[in-house]
Amino acid sequence: MTELTLLNALFSWAALAFRLPLFPEQASANAPRVDALYFFMLAVCGGVSIAIVLLIFYFAVKYRRRAPDQLAEEAHVPIALEWAWIIIPSLFFLSFFAWGALVYFEDAKAPKDALEIACTGRQWMWKFQHPDGQREINTLHIPIGKPIKLVMVSEDVIHSMFVPAFRIHMDVIPKRYTEVWFEATKPGTYHMFCSQYCGTEHANMIGSVVALEPHEYQAWLNGAATGSLALRGEGLFNKLACNGCHTGDAEARGPYLPGLYGRNVQLTTGEVIVADENYIRESIIKPGAKIAAGYDNIMPGYDGQLTEEQIIELVAYIKHLGKKYDQFEPVAPPTAPAPRPAGQNPDQTLPTGNVKPSATPPATPSEATSPRPAPEGARPKAN
Amino acid sequence: MIEENVSLPRIHYLNSHYGWKSWLFTTDHKRIGLLYMISITLMFFLGGFFALLIRLELLTPQADMFNADTYNKFFTLHGVILVFFFLVPSIPATLGNFLIPLMIGAKDVAFPKLNLLSWYIYAIGSLFTLWVVAVGGVDTGWTFYTPYSTTFANTHVIAATLGVFFTGFSSILTGLNFIVTIHKMRAPGLTWFRLPLFIWSLYATSIIQVLATPVLGITMVLIAVERFARVGIFDPALGGDPVLFQHMFWFYSHPAVYIMILPSLGVVSELISAFTWKRVFGYKFVAVSSLMIAIFSFIVWGHHMYVSSMSIYAGMLFSILSYLVAVPSAVKVFNWTATLYKGSVSYDTPMLYALGFIGLFTIGGLTGLFLASMGLDRHLHDTYFVIAHFHLIMVGGAVMGYFGGLHYWWPKMFGRMYPEWWGRLSALIVFVGFNLSFFPQFIIGYLGMPRRYHVYAPEFQVLNVMSTAGSSILGVGYLLPLVYFIWSLRYGKVASNPWMAKGLEWEAASPPLPENFLEQPVVTEEAYNYPIRPAQPTRHTGRLTSGLAQPADTTGKGREAEVV
C-alpha cells in the first residue's frame, strides 16, 4: 500500500506543480475502492511499460550495428523464458480480473435501505423524482452518508448516467429499468454527464449532483415545495402553456430551451447572437424581434401581460435549464425567495452558481423557506 | 544502407502494360494492391481531416467553430471512414495483396478475379460513404447505436450503413482469397513453420474477416430495415431490443480491432527481424499467438457492455476472457524485445516505426487491461480514456505498423528509395505528435470527460489544448511521407534490397516482374535464416544469402565486434 500512497503523493505533487487536475474528486464510498485498483494497475502496468521501453532502449543502443556488415551475435536464450512471460503476466491479469470483478460485484446490488430516486433520461435532459414527490431537472439533490439508488429509464434513446466524482456509470435504456447506486461522502456539487451518445445536444445533456448534509437535504425537500425563482418560473412556464410548443421534441414548434442560456443562436437573418438574459427576456415579450433559425414567427408576445417579476422568474427558469458548466444552478438557490422591489436589475438579482462546491453554499432551512405562498402550478412538473 | 550497381529490371509489373484499362481490369495482385493503396490513402487523409476539425473544436470548452450537429457528423465520419475504409483494409489489402504471393513464392493469389472484384466492391462502399459526406453526413457515431440510429437520427443513416455493408464484402473476399492462397499456393518446401510471421498474422486476420464480417453485414441490413420499413428489431417502441444491437455490433467490431492490429503485429515481426538481421525469438510462440488472438477475439465482445444492463455474471465471463486475449499480445512484445538482444540493430526508418510501435502498442494494450476490469470500466466507460486506449492500438499500433511496412517494402514495390533522412524525421514527428495527442486524453478520461462532447467543462481545457497541439504535429508527420513517397517514385535512388533482408519477396526483382518469379522457387530453410556470428560462415550460403553481407570472420568485422 505504501507504493500506492507514494504514487498518489507523486501525482498530487505533479498536479500542483503543473496546475493540472489529474484525478477526479473522491466523493462517494465507492470512489476510493475504484481508485485503489486504478493505482495498483497503474503501478504494475506503468512499471512494466517503463521496463520494456528501457530494455528496448538498452538493447537498441548496446547492440546497434556498428559496421554496415556487422552480423547478429549468436545468443542463447532459454526457451523457458517463453513460459515465464506467459505464466507470470497471466497471474497478474488474473489478479486484475479478480479485483475488478470484486469492486464491481460489491456495488452491483444496492443495500435494502437505499433511498430510491427515479430518473428519466430524454433527449436532452435528466429528470428526477424524489420519493416525496419533489421533481427536478438536470440537478439532483441528495443527502450524504446514505445509499442512494437511482432507478432509471429513458423516454427515447439510450443515455448513460455518469457521475465521475462517484465513479458510477450505468446506461439508461428505453422501456427498461436500470439501476445504479452510490453513497456520497462529501458535500458539494458534482458533474453529471450523459456519456452515451444520444443525438444533437448530447454534450449538453449534463447537470449536477448536489450532495447535502442530511439536515440540509431535508430542508431542501421542504424548500423545494415552496419554490425558488426558477421553480416559480417553471410553474409559470407550464401555466402559460409555454410547454405546449417548447416541448423539446424534434418536431416542436418552439426552440429547445435547456442549454440555451449563454449559447450562440443562429437567427433567421443569418446573424448569430449569444442567448443572454436580455435576449431571453426580449424573446418572451417580443418574440418576433429575433427569430431562431428554423422556426416560424408564431409565438404570441407577452408584452404587458407579465410583471417584471414574472419575467425574471421565467428567465431564471430558462437559465436554470442552462447548463453552462460553470453556472450550475441548484433548484433552491440560497438567496432566492425574498420578495424584491419591482424593476430591480435582473442581472443583480439572479444568483449565479458555480460548479466548485465551495462556491455553492447548500441551501439552508431558513433560506430555502419562502415567506411567500407558492403560486399555483409551482410544483415543478417535468417537461 | 549502401547498395552498389543496382538497376531496375527492364520489364516489371509497373511498365509491362500501359493505359487505364491495364490498371482497372488488372488481375495482378501487385497492381490491385496499389489500387487499394491509392484508395485507402484518400480515405486516410479524408478521415484525418475530420480528426483535425474535431481537435480544433475541442481547443476551447465552448462551441466556437461548429455547432453540435456538425461536430457530431465530423466524429461519425471520422470513425466510419477510418475504421471501415482505412484501417480494416489497410495492411491486408495493400501490403498483404502485394506481398503474400511474393512471400510464399506464388505467381498470384488463388482467385485473381475475385481479388479485383473485392476492390470494386470496396470502391462502391466508399462511394456510398463519400456520397453521404457530400449530401450532409451522418451523425450516429461509427457505432450506429440503436434506437438512435434506427428511429431518432435525421441524417443519412441508410446510405452510411449500406456503405459499410458493401465494404464488408470486400473484406470477406480478401480474407477468403488469402486463406486459400496461403493453404494451397505455398512454394515447395515452404512448410507452415517456415512461413514469415507476416503471413501468419494475415492468415489469422483473414479468419476473422471471413467469420466475423457477415455478422456486421447482417447488423447493418437490420438497421436499414428497421429504419426503412419500421420492423421492430432494435427499437423498443416497436418491440425490439436496443441492447441486442450492441451484442451484434461488437460481435464483429471487437474482432475487427484485431483485423486492424494483427497485420501490424505481423509487419513489426518482419521489421524487427530485418533490422536486427536475426530470427525472431520464439518464432513458434509468435506465430501461434496470432492464431490465439484471432480465436479469443470472438469471445470478448461483452467487455464493451459492462454498463449496458448486461448480467454481471456474463460481464465477469467476458472480463476474464478479455484478460486471456492479452496474454498472446504480451508474448509478442516480450519476444520482439528479446529479439533485439545481441542483434545487429540498425535505425532505418522502418525500424524507428517498429520501435515506436512496440512502445505504443504495449501501453495501448496495458490500458486495455484497465478497461477489461469491470470495476474500473464502470468509471472509464465512454470517457476519453477509452478514446486514448483505442487510438493507441489503432493509430499508435495499426497505423504505425502500416507506415513502417510501407517504408520497408517501398523499394520492393517501386524499386526506389524514399529519402532516408526525411523518413526518420517523419517517424520522429509521428511519434512525438502521437504521444502529445493521446496521453493527455488518458488523464482527461479518468477525470471524467465523456467522449463525443463538443463542449466540455473548463477544467479539462489545458489537457485538450495539449491534445490538439499534438494532433497538428501528427498531421505534419503523416503529410511528410505522402510528399516524399511521391517524390521518390521519380527521383528516389534505385534500390533492390537495401536492407539486405531475408525472405522470398526479396528474392524477386524490385519492382517485381509481372509473373513474380521466372522459376518456381524452392524453399529449403525457414524464414529469417540470417547468418550469425560466430556461426559457421558456409552454413547459410546459397540462394537466400545473395545480397547479404559476407559472414563476419571473412571480413574481420567479427573480431572487431567482439572487442566492443
Interface residues (C-beta under 8 A of the other chain):
Chain A: R19 L20 P21 L22 F23 P24 R33 V34 L37 Y38 M41 C45 V48 S49 I52 V53 L55 I56 F59 A60 Y63 R64 R65 R66 A67 P68 D69 Q70 L71 A72 E73 E74 A75 V77 I79 L81 E82 W85 I86 P89 S90 F93 L94 F96 F97 W99 G100 A101 L102 V103 Y104 F105 D107 A108 Q123 D156 V157 I158 S160 F162 P164 A165 R167 I168 H169 M170 D171 I173 P174 K175 R176 T178 H191 F193 C194 S195 Q196 Y197 C198 G199 T200 E201 H202 A203 N204 A250 R263 N264 Q266 Y325 D326 V355
Chain B: M1 I2 P61 A63 N67 A68 D69 Y71 N72 D139 T140 G141 T143 Y145 T146 P147 Y148 T151 F152 A153 N154 D235 P236 A237 P242 V243 T276 W277 K278 F281 G282 F285 Y306 V307 S308 S309 I312 G315 M316 S319 I320 Y323 L324 A326 V327 A330 V331 V333 F334 N335 T337 A338 L340 Y341 K342 G343 S344 V345 S346 Y347 L355 I358 G359 T362 I363 L366 T367 L369 F370 A372 S373 M374 G375 L376 D377 R378 H379 H381 D382 T383 I443 Y446 L447 G448 P450 R451 R452 Y453 H454 V455 Y456 A457 P458 E459 V462 L463 Y530 P531 I532 R533 P534 A535 A549 Q550 P551 A552 T555 K557 G558 E560 A561 V564
